[in-house]
Each structure stands twice: as structure tokens, then as C-alpha cells.
Amino acid sequence: MAIDMTQFYQVFFEESAEHLAAMEALLLDLDVDNPDQEQLNAIFRAAHSIKGSAGTFGFTDLAETTHILENLLDRIRKQELTLRPDMVDAFLESGDRLREMLEAHQGRGAVDVQAVQAICARLRQLSEGEPEVARAQVATALGVSRHPVDSLRPAPVSTVAADGRHAYGIEFVPTAASAHGDGVEGLLDELRSLGSLEVLSHPDPEDQGVGFWKLRLTTETPPERFSEAVDFVAENGAWRVAEEPVVDTAGEDTDFGFFDNAPGAPAEDRGYGFFVAIEPPAPAVAEEQTGEGYGFFEPLPPEPATLAAAENDGYGFFEPLPPPLAEAASPADKPAAPLEEGDGYGFFEPLAPVAVPPPVKVEEASSRPLPVGVSTIASKPAARPAAGVAAGDSSIRVSVEKVDQLINLVGELVITQAMLLQTAVQMAEAAPERLVSGLAQLERNTRDLQESVMSIRMLPISFVFSRFPRVVRDLSGKLGKQVELKTSGETTELDKGLIERIADPLTHLIRNSLDHGIELPEKRLAAGKNPVGTITLKAYHQGGNIVIEVGDDGAGLPRDRILAKARERGLPVSDQMSDQEVFNLIFEAGFSTAEQVTDVSGRGVGMDVVRRNIQAMGGRVEIESMLGIGTRMTVRLPLTLAILDGMSVAVADQTYILPLSYVIESLQPQAGDIRTLANQARVVQVRGEYLPVVVLRELFGLPAAGSDFTEGIMVVVEADGSKSGLFVDALVGQHQVVIKSLEANYRRVPGISGATIMGDGHVALILDVSAIAGMARAKVARQDER
């Protein structure tokens, strides 16, 4: 019975992405001069898990690329190689390439094949403990070719078994580096994954794997595919391969490819040179123990010297036994000891991946071939997610506690509804308070249920923050700056929809801080600063909002230069403008104070998009800066895109919703508080501060009810760092409303960000305070032109 593996693809994609993120975080935190062994082991385990899962699901390109990465990691954690900064760079780039391959398998782009080839070659070069010349000398001395494809030719028909199996004779001399590491062991595992492997000859155990190996592989893989399948391990030494006639042995149809040798195989082949030789037992029990394990289990090491052979056990988390094979194996055949980390690849016949196109060999772009299967992604994804799974990340993980809380609240809501129904039936005029009490209870339960449901969509902002250490590391090195990133509030929760949309604006703000804010080390020293600059990323809750701060201790924003640039571009500015108003000019489209354009920034493209995207999420961005001290960008966002705390106001016969996050206060102005300027613009005095007045009736073209400001309400709001007074007829109340998209259901309306349905069934429009302030300024500017 074949298993449809596509149903598990999305789980594999998500888990692999998590492993890559964990690898990157550990690599960035790694002390190159004194690496922590536990961190190295954790990085290795993450890579090994990706390789194992990729092999299980048939993503051979991922498995083979990760195998090369794993080899280098293994040599480092075993202290056979010393960790260097260029190795960390290679690991990080490998993570980037693997991430691209994952996305390509999900149908979200193509892979840069040459980049994958380059990083694989680089990893091999770093992993090799000896130069290529030495390896060539070994091959020449033995008269064998370096790549199996050099001597492999299609065999005569007579060498192929009736069932399509082929047999290959393999002679192999490993390099010293691969023999002392996991190279030979990994090679044998890879060959076992192709079929049934016999070790006919191997080096003396005292030589620790260095010497001549003779192998025989029986497999269904044809010659033209066999060379592709094993060529990626050719770096382990010198090779000679030839196809041989298939030899049928008794019992080969009953072992299901589960054992390497027949039960009667000589005991001397069981260790393959990896274990210290054990003296043969007494003749009375020799026959019984000769086949014990059949090469499948490691013999129990009799002395500490052999423990090194098993030091990898557990890092693969034991590949799961496929159910069909588990059922086929008799109780006597079932393992009685934990599997080795490679087990599962060579001892079970690989499952045919579902809906995965066969790999296509790539033209060699370097001295090393690209791992098999990578080329298939560039033209056509090797696999697609199962039907019904979106191309993007469409799932979230929810803790059991949150689900239990939701279920309990739903139960309470049902009980309350039943109580209300019963009360309504039995209610008498003398007892209306019972209905009122029930309604109040229903409201409380509904509110709790709503908050609980929303909490399920909440994710910690660490999902966003985790990408920035890499951004800072790469960009600071590119710019020649020394920068330290400090983060706090990573556990602050935000709606999943906002998490996905806030990443790009924050990335742009951090890149700006790196490029424009933080000075070069020599300039910082000349200014009496620490040569290492600091970027601070902080998140916290404030009221019903989440606040994200991006700060730096750099040069600060130059007010004079900003004003000069604004005048050059013809923007209406004056020296009397506040610092906040001047700093907000950097959000104008095409505005930049950079002295030269680089590939990082300087074209004036981005900050206007940052503000527009933040405003589209119902948030706002503020700037604080001091010349020579630094700059702080503050982003304020609602906790969710679905629910809004708002103040309902009446204007003419319409009701509007004013987001509470913009409201500072509301008051009823006196006649002396209102002033009219020469351009007919009005201002209101609030505690000694004059604020521009925006009359919503006039702005929206609604019928006027009079010009007496003392009969209405002035709501003081703040948007984009500037305060304004919105004049409305009356305050109706405060509500929590569900936001509906007006643009998706009708069309975009200036000054309106959305709509909601009120309790009486009427539709109320949600005001876009930032847009309204801009519309009012534009109206005043037009009056000035007249």
C-alpha cells in the first residue's frame, strides 16, 4: 500500500523553515574564537533533521545539499577543523540557498542554480583537510578514476536481471580526511539507500578506514542514473566503478532490501572497519552469533575506546519506521537497540515520492557537480503542497491552553443564551432586571470569547525580530561599520496579519539606521563615541496599541539639511516649523538627504512607502532625533486588524467612527478660543497651543447646521506628529467595532479607512485621521494660492 506523502509536505516545509531559523540564530550567536559545543551540536542537529526529512519526502536536492553542509559541521563539532569566520559566512549563505529551495518546492520562485553550485563547492573546499593535489596523487598511484562516471558505461543486456536490477562493482580509496570523519560511513549509508550493498573488502581496522575498499551494490538504478545518484559523494576519495552481472542469492526476495548481507555473511564484514575487532567466540556459539544483527545493529562496544563510533546517536532523533515495513517484519526481526543516525536511508527501500518530477542532471558549472535534483526547481518545482494548502504560510500553532479557554467560553456563552431564552419566556413586568442581568452576562461572555479568539491569532513579535541580527551583520560588514543590535520585548504579541505586514517596514527602518544613522568607526572615535554603534529594537504594549521603537546612537537627523533639500524640491517649508514637522519631511516621496546614492539607500524611495504601509495597518510612525545623539522611530499599531476601539461621533445625519488611538481629548470650545486667519483658516486655542481646526461638515460637503462652534464638540487628535481639532456635532459613545473593508466592497473614499456595522444595523464609516489632516492642509494651500 503506497503512502501519499504529499499530505505531509506542508508540515515538512514549516519544520524545515523553523530549523533554518534556529540554525541562523545559533550561528549569529556563536563565538567564533571559543564556540560552545552545545551550540555546535544544536546547529548540526538542525541540519541533520532537515536532511533526514528531505530524504524521507523525496526532496533529494535539499537532502544532498544539506549533507554537504552537515559534513563540514560534523568535522567542526568533532574539533577536526577549527571554526573560522568564513565558515560561519558559508553556513549562513547555505541557509539562504536552502530557504530558496524550500520556497521553490512550494511554488514560490526558482532557485539560483549557480549560487547553489558555488556554495556546495565552497563547503566542500572548507570541509577538505587536504588539497586537491594530494587527492589526485592518490588516484594516480592506484590507477583509478576520480569520478564514477569516468569508468561507468551502459552494460550489456545480459548483465541486467529479469526484474530490472543492476549490479555495480565499486573500488574506492577514501581520503584521510573523509576516513577519519563521517565520510566513509556517510558514503556507505548513501549507497545503501540505493539498494543492497555488500562490502567485499575493507582496510584493516587499525588503519581507521584508510585504504582500499571493494564494494558490490545491487540496485534498480540504471547506469545513466547511478552516476548522477552517487557523483555528489565523489569528493570522498578516488573511485572506479563497473557494472557486473546480477547474482541471485537465496532469500533475496524475502529480506525486502532490509539486510545488507544474507544471514550467513562472514562476521568479519559486519564492522566495515569502523569498530575494534572482537575476538571470535567459542565454536559452540559462533554459528549463533555470526548473523546476529546482520550488519543492522552496532555491536555493544566492549571498551571505552569504541564509544566514539556511536557519538552521533540521537542527533537524527531516529527516523520513524514506515508502517508497512514495520508490519512486514516478524517479531524476531524487530530491532532491540536504538538505530544509528543514518538508519532509515539504507535499510528501507526508499518510498517513491508523489508528484515529484525526476531530477534532471545539470551541466557542470564548476569542478564539482550540482547535487542531484537541484536543477529541477529552476524550471519546474519538484513538488507542490497538497491540495488546499495555500502557497504562503497559512497555518499557525496554537497552545492547548488557548484552545481550552476558547471551548470553555463557548460553553459559558451557550449557557447564558439558554438563560436569556428561559428568562424571556417566564419574564413578568415586575422582573425586568433579570433580563438586564442576563444581557450584561451575555455581553461579558461575548467580549471574553472575542478576546480569546483573537489571542489565537496572536504571535510573539520575535517572529519578526529574529531576522534582523542577520540583516545587521551582513549590512554592517558591507558598509564597513561596527554595529551591535539590542532587542527587548520579543514576547510582545501581535496579530498574525500584522506580523506578516510589519516586517518590510521595520527592515527598511533598520537599513536606514545602519546606512544614514550609524557613523563609520573613525568618525565615532573622533566624536568621542564608542566605535561600535548600537541599534535598539524594542516592542511593548501601551493601551490598546503595540509600540515598536527602532533607535540608534548615530549622527541624528540634520534639520538644516532637510530644510535645504525641501526648498530645492519646492516643498512649502519655513524655519518656524517644529522639529517634528521638519523630520516628517523625510516621508515625502523621493525625499533623501544622502550625499551619494548606494545600493543600500539614497534614492529617496522607501520612507514614503514605510509610512503608507504602516498607515494601511491603522498605525502611525513618529520621529525623535537629536543631532549627534541619535534617532528614534516609533511605530504605533493596533493589536489586531479586525477589531477597533473607536469613538462614534455625529456629523449632520451621519455617524462616523474615530479611532481612539488618535484621540487626545475632547472639549466644548468657548467663543474666544476660535480664531480666523487671513486665509480663512481657523485655529483653536487649547491651553496656550493653537491647533488647526478641521470642520468635518465642510470637508465632506455635508449640509451646514450653523457656524456656532460653541454648540459642537472639538476632538483633539494627533497624526503624523501634528495635532488638529476635529469639529463634530456631538459625541455618541465609545464602541469596539469590527472593521470591514470599504475599498473591497465599494471603492476607495478619501478620508475613510473602512466601515463597520453598528448595533442598530446602520453602516458607520471609520475616519482616516492622517488622510483628513492631509486633506485639510491641501485645502488651506489651495486657498493661499487664490
Secondary structure, DSSP 8 states (H G I E B T S, - for coil): ----GGGGHHHHHHHHHHHHHHHHHHHHH--SSS--HHHHHHHHHHHHHHHHHHHHHT-HHHHHHHHHHHHHHHHHHTTSS---HHHHHHHHHHHHHHHHHHHHHTTS----HHHHHHHHHHHHHHH-SS-HHHHHHHHHHHT-BSSGGGT-----GGGS-TTS-EEEEEEEEE-HHHHHTTHHHHHHHHHHTTEEEEEEE---GGGTT-S-EEEEEEES--HHHHHHHHHTTGGGEEEEEEEE-----TTTTTSTT--SS-TT--GGGTTTTSS-------HHHHHHHHTTTTTSS----SSGGGGGGGTTTTTT------HHHHHHS-GGGS-SS---TTTTSSSS-----TT---------SSSS---TTTHHHHHS-S----TT--SS-------HHHHHHHHHHHHHHHHHHHHHHHHHHH--TT-HHHHHHHHHHHHHHHHHHHHHHHHHTEEETHHHHTTHHHHHHHHHHHHT-EEEEEEE-TT-EEEHHHHHHHHHHHHHHHHHIIIIIS--HHHHHHTT--SEEEEEEEEEEETTEEEEEEEE-SS---HHHHHHHHHHTT----TTS-HHHHHGGGGSTT----SS--SSS-SS-SHHHHHHHHHHTT-EEEEEEETTTEEEEEEEEES-SSEEEEEEEEETTEEEEEEGGGEEEEE---GGGEEE-TTS-EEEEETTEEEEEEEHHHHHT-----S-GGGSEEEEEEETTEEEEEEESEEEEEEEEE-B-HHHHS---TTEEEEEE-TTS-EEEEE-HHHHHHHHHHHHHHHHH-
